[in-house]
Amino acid sequence: MIIVPLKEGDNIERALKKFKRKFEKTGVTKELRNRQAFSKPSVKKRKEKIHAIYVQQLQQAED
């Protein structure tokens, strides 16, 4: 359960922002999206490889 402590006189909007940030960090929505459709392990590995190549190229471009 996510708890957002409020101080006296705090804005509700700020509390909502904090709640949303904490909720995003838990990864619940990401997990739900991943579970909606099954993807084969080979497809996952391929995507991870492509992402790793992309990140490596970005790092090389910075240097």
Phi, psi and omega in degrees: 000137181267128180241129178244105180288135179250137174267162180296128179086007178287150178284144177291325180298319178296319179296320177297318178300314179299317180298314181298319179298314180296321180295319178297321181294332180291332177083020182295313182294323178297317180296319179298317179296321179292328182279346182295323180228133180283136174236137184294151179301325180294324178292319178299315180298318180298316179297319179296319178297314180298318179295319180296320178296317180299314180296319180296321178293323177296318180294322179291326180292328179291324182284000000 
